[in-house]
């Protein structure tokens, strides 16, 4: 079962601090702390740790990658892309880093370039689900829902051990294609998982978003905020563009410390 950020982040912080006690020049530990401080909305602390990591090891690709994510989500997009590209140059065989380049173009609303970057990663790493998930999101942004459904099937086939993988994306596409009954069947499945105690607030929120039931979507997203589990990326998510002028979106951003 996937660990929740609110559970695993304290463990990561403790491990990184212990690493620094043993070796104050550990770039990896500073990069981990930078990432954790960014998710805790401590921008000053995040910047200090990332800069220290890069001073200690300027060729550490993961530090450039995580620093780029931090910059992207907090408004310095041009520098973020430079960091992502530096990371990709240092570690061209990293599928996750190359997918981050595609995600940069997606969040910048350059959907054609994002699609090209996704397809490049998929060609080189055909069994890497995040690249295909990003491609699905790009297809949603371009309202190409039928193509997105085909990609969802491929993404699900890559994760047979997880029956809930991309199920919310499947329901979103079905809802936007007008296949409301099919989307509602998936919604019922996720609601049943919720009754069993599974943490499915995020997937439920995106299904409701697909159905354009925005208040119900925000009800679910606020559960993530209350648990401290709302991914920072959600506030920049193009799939939420259609409701970013709604008061509840602005309230959500404030509650999450991202306004």
C-alpha positions as CSV (number, residue, x, y, z in Angstrom):
1,X,0.0,0.0,0.0
2,X,1.4,3.4,-1.0
3,X,2.5,5.5,2.0
4,X,0.8,8.8,2.6
5,X,3.0,11.9,2.5
6,X,1.9,12.8,6.1
7,X,3.3,9.5,7.2
8,X,6.5,9.1,5.2
9,X,7.8,12.7,5.2
10,X,8.7,12.7,9.0
11,X,10.7,9.5,8.4
12,X,12.5,11.0,5.4
13,X,13.3,14.2,7.4
14,X,14.7,12.1,10.4
15,X,16.8,10.0,8.0
16,X,18.2,13.1,6.2
17,X,19.0,14.9,9.4
18,X,20.8,11.8,10.7
19,X,22.8,11.6,7.5
20,X,23.9,15.2,8.0
21,X,24.9,14.4,11.6
22,X,27.2,11.7,10.2
23,X,28.4,13.7,7.2
24,X,27.7,17.4,7.0
25,X,28.8,17.4,3.3
26,X,26.1,15.0,2.2
27,X,24.4,16.6,-0.8
28,X,21.8,13.9,-1.0
29,X,20.5,14.7,2.5
30,X,20.3,18.4,1.7
31,X,18.3,17.6,-1.5
32,X,15.9,15.5,0.5
33,X,15.4,18.2,3.1
34,X,14.9,20.8,0.3
35,X,12.2,18.7,-1.2
36,X,10.5,18.2,2.2
37,X,10.7,21.9,3.1
38,X,9.2,22.7,-0.3
39,X,6.2,20.4,0.4
40,X,5.9,22.0,3.9
41,X,5.7,25.4,2.2
42,X,8.9,26.6,3.9
43,X,10.3,28.2,0.7
44,X,13.3,29.9,2.4
45,X,14.3,26.6,4.0
46,X,13.8,24.7,0.7
47,X,15.9,27.2,-1.2
48,X,18.7,27.0,1.3
49,X,18.9,23.2,1.3
50,X,18.7,23.0,-2.5
51,X,21.5,25.6,-2.9
52,X,23.6,23.8,-0.4
53,X,23.1,20.4,-2.2
54,X,24.1,21.9,-5.5
55,X,27.2,23.7,-4.0
56,X,28.3,20.3,-2.5
57,X,27.7,18.4,-5.7
58,X,26.8,20.4,-8.8
59,X,26.6,17.2,-10.9
60,X,23.9,15.6,-8.7
61,X,21.1,15.2,-11.2
62,X,18.4,14.5,-8.6
63,X,19.1,17.8,-6.8
64,X,18.7,19.7,-10.1
65,X,15.5,17.7,-10.7
66,X,13.9,18.4,-7.3
67,X,15.1,22.0,-7.3
68,X,13.4,22.4,-10.8
69,X,10.2,21.0,-9.4
70,X,10.3,23.5,-6.5
71,X,11.0,26.4,-8.9
72,X,8.2,25.3,-11.2
73,X,5.6,25.1,-8.5
74,X,6.6,28.4,-6.9
75,X,6.6,30.6,-10.0
76,X,10.2,30.6,-11.5
77,X,9.3,28.6,-14.6
78,X,12.2,29.6,-16.8
79,X,14.8,28.6,-14.2
80,X,12.8,25.4,-13.5
81,X,13.1,24.3,-17.1
82,X,16.9,25.0,-17.0
83,X,17.2,22.8,-13.9
84,X,15.2,20.0,-15.5
85,X,17.3,20.1,-18.6
86,X,20.5,20.2,-16.6
87,X,19.3,17.1,-14.7
88,X,18.4,15.3,-18.0
89,X,21.8,16.1,-19.4
90,X,23.5,14.7,-16.3
91,X,21.3,11.6,-16.2
92,X,19.8,11.0,-19.7
93,X,18.7,7.5,-18.7
94,X,16.4,8.7,-15.9
95,X,12.8,8.3,-17.1
96,X,11.4,10.3,-14.2
97,X,13.7,13.3,-14.9
98,X,12.8,13.2,-18.6
99,X,9.1,13.0,-17.7
100,X,9.5,16.1,-15.6
101,X,10.6,18.0,-18.7
102,X,7.3,16.9,-20.3
103,X,5.4,18.0,-17.2
104,X,7.0,21.4,-17.4
105,X,5.6,22.0,-20.9
106,X,2.2,20.6,-19.7
107,X,2.0,23.0,-16.8
108,X,3.2,25.8,-19.1
109,X,0.2,24.9,-21.4
110,X,2.5,24.1,-24.3
111,X,0.6,20.9,-24.9
112,X,2.1,20.1,-28.3
113,X,5.6,20.2,-26.9
114,X,4.5,18.3,-23.8
115,X,3.0,15.6,-26.1
116,X,6.2,15.3,-28.0
117,X,8.3,15.0,-24.9
118,X,6.0,12.3,-23.5
119,X,6.1,10.3,-26.6
120,X,9.9,10.5,-26.6
121,X,10.0,9.2,-23.0
122,X,7.5,6.4,-23.9
123,X,9.6,5.3,-26.9
124,X,12.7,4.9,-24.7
125,X,10.9,3.7,-21.5
126,X,7.7,2.0,-22.7
127,X,7.0,0.4,-19.3
128,X,7.2,3.6,-17.3
129,X,3.7,4.5,-16.2
130,X,4.2,8.2,-15.2
131,X,5.2,9.2,-18.7
132,X,2.0,7.7,-20.0
133,X,-0.1,9.3,-17.3
134,X,1.4,12.7,-18.3
135,X,0.4,12.0,-21.9
136,X,-3.1,11.2,-20.8
137,X,-3.3,14.5,-18.9
138,X,-2.1,16.3,-22.1
139,X,-4.7,14.6,-24.2
140,X,-7.4,15.7,-21.6
141,X,-6.1,19.3,-22.0
142,X,-6.5,19.0,-25.8
143,X,-10.0,17.4,-25.3
144,X,-8.9,14.3,-27.1
145,X,-10.8,12.0,-24.7
146,X,-11.1,8.9,-26.9
147,X,-7.3,8.8,-27.5
148,X,-6.9,9.3,-23.8
149,X,-9.0,6.3,-23.0
150,X,-6.8,4.1,-25.2
151,X,-3.7,5.4,-23.3
152,X,-5.5,4.7,-20.0
153,X,-5.8,1.1,-21.0
154,X,-2.1,0.9,-21.8
155,X,-1.3,2.5,-18.4
156,X,-3.5,0.1,-16.5
157,X,-1.9,-2.9,-18.3
158,X,1.5,-1.7,-17.0
159,X,0.2,-1.8,-13.4
160,X,-1.7,-5.1,-13.0
161,X,-0.9,-5.3,-9.3
162,X,-2.9,-2.1,-8.7
163,X,-6.6,-2.4,-9.7
164,X,-7.2,1.3,-8.9
165,X,-4.3,2.6,-11.1
166,X,-5.6,5.4,-13.4
167,X,-9.1,4.4,-12.7
168,X,-10.0,8.1,-12.0
169,X,-8.5,9.0,-15.4
170,X,-10.7,6.4,-17.1
171,X,-13.8,7.8,-15.4
172,X,-12.8,11.4,-16.2
173,X,-12.5,10.5,-19.9
174,X,-15.8,8.6,-19.9
175,X,-17.5,11.5,-18.2
176,X,-16.2,14.0,-20.8
177,X,-17.2,11.7,-23.6
178,X,-20.8,11.8,-22.3
179,X,-20.7,8.2,-21.0
180,X,-21.9,9.3,-17.6
181,X,-23.3,5.9,-16.6
182,X,-19.9,4.3,-17.2
183,X,-18.2,7.0,-15.2
184,X,-20.7,6.6,-12.4
185,X,-19.9,2.8,-12.2
186,X,-16.3,3.7,-11.5
187,X,-17.4,6.3,-9.0
188,X,-19.4,3.7,-7.2
189,X,-16.3,1.4,-7.2
190,X,-14.2,4.1,-5.7
191,X,-16.8,5.0,-3.1
192,X,-16.8,1.3,-2.1
193,X,-13.1,1.4,-1.6
194,X,-13.6,4.5,0.5
195,X,-16.0,2.6,2.7
196,X,-13.4,-0.1,3.2
197,X,-11.0,2.5,4.5
198,X,-8.9,3.1,1.4
199,X,-7.5,6.6,0.9
200,X,-9.1,7.5,-2.4
201,X,-10.0,11.2,-1.9
202,X,-7.8,12.3,-4.8
203,X,-9.2,9.9,-7.3
204,X,-12.7,10.6,-6.2
205,X,-12.1,14.3,-6.6
206,X,-10.9,13.9,-10.2
207,X,-13.9,11.7,-11.1
208,X,-16.2,14.4,-9.8
209,X,-14.2,17.0,-11.7
210,X,-14.8,15.0,-14.9
211,X,-18.5,15.0,-14.1
212,X,-18.3,18.8,-13.5
213,X,-19.6,18.3,-10.0
214,X,-17.1,20.8,-8.6
215,X,-18.4,21.1,-5.1
216,X,-18.1,17.4,-4.6
217,X,-14.7,17.4,-6.1
218,X,-13.5,20.1,-3.7
219,X,-15.1,18.2,-0.8
220,X,-12.6,15.4,-1.6
221,X,-9.6,17.6,-2.3
222,X,-10.2,19.3,1.1
223,X,-9.8,15.9,2.8
224,X,-6.3,15.8,1.3
225,X,-5.6,19.3,2.7
226,X,-6.9,18.2,6.1
227,X,-4.5,15.2,6.1
228,X,-1.6,17.3,4.8
229,X,-1.5,15.1,1.7
230,X,-2.5,17.6,-1.1
231,X,0.2,17.4,-3.8
232,X,1.5,20.9,-4.5
233,X,1.2,20.1,-8.2
234,X,-2.6,20.1,-8.0
235,X,-2.7,23.8,-7.6
236,X,-0.9,24.2,-10.9
237,X,-2.8,21.4,-12.6
238,X,-4.2,22.4,-16.0
239,X,-7.1,20.0,-15.5
240,X,-8.3,22.4,-12.8
241,X,-8.1,25.5,-15.1
242,X,-11.9,25.4,-15.6
243,X,-12.6,26.0,-11.9
244,X,-9.7,28.2,-10.9
245,X,-12.0,31.2,-10.7
246,X,-14.4,29.5,-8.3
247,X,-14.3,30.7,-4.7
248,X,-13.7,27.1,-3.5
249,X,-10.6,26.7,-5.5
250,X,-9.2,29.9,-4.0
251,X,-10.2,28.7,-0.5
252,X,-8.5,25.4,-1.2
253,X,-5.2,27.1,-2.2
254,X,-5.3,29.2,0.9
255,X,-6.0,26.2,3.2
256,X,-3.1,24.4,1.5
257,X,-0.8,27.4,2.0
258,X,-0.4,27.9,-1.7
259,X,-2.3,31.1,-2.3
